[in-house]
């Protein structure tokens, strides 16, 4: 999105939703492993149900605000120049198309869950989420091919993470009782949010690799060695994020299992222990 804020804003949305999805997936599995079902969104408990749909409101409002920034604020309402789309803001129009898809996903899910006008099963909602991720995939795929060098490499890694979001969303619709798929979906969204942050701090912040710099709208590396060093640094950053998220998942599962472990699970462990005596 060509700026620090342009990466941090969507990154924050993906990160919040992804972490919430991981936590809820782990909690629902620990509490009721036999009745586990894939969910494309998770209600917020407590508060007399007033915050039940908070996740969906975050998606809808967040996508709408980002859409207004891209389509209204960034373009200064100058959509057309000499009868054609303003060539100076084509990137903003592309980003707006992607954001509209996530806005539609959140809105359709809200209508499906809160009203009787559009009753859809979780599998259908998973496919709608996959369609939104597909729009994002197409956008950043062409970004990764049009933007060469270090910027293109960071976009290429982002495209891979978006691809994981698409695969887990579609697989969740096909395998609605799979806990690994539901958890993987949350992990993929979390990694995407983290990578947005990493891209912002690296390409538009204080973590620019030595030998590379931002000139105008382009990331320029002074030599081939500087470019290779920057790409290797990106790989290390991705590995560290994956490792950190996996540690987060393991730690969260340990805490949830010790705090909210299902009584049937304890009984099953006790039965296994009794069998081991014989």
Buried (B, 14 or more C-beta within 10 A) or exposed (E): BBEBEBBBBBBBBBBBBBBBBBBBBBBBBBBEEEEBBBBBBBBBEEEEEEEBBBBBBBBBEBBBBBBEBBBEEBBEEEBEEEEEEBEEBEBBBBBBBBBBBBBBBBBBBBBBBEEEEBEBEBBBBBBBBBBBBBBBBBBBBEBBEEBEBBBBBBBBBBBBBBBBBBBBBBBBBEBBEBBEBBBBBBBBBBBBBBBBBBBBBBBBBEEBBEBBEEEEEEBBBEEEEBBBBBBEBBEEBBEEBEEEBEEBBEEBBEBBBEEEEBEEBEEEEEEEEEEEEE
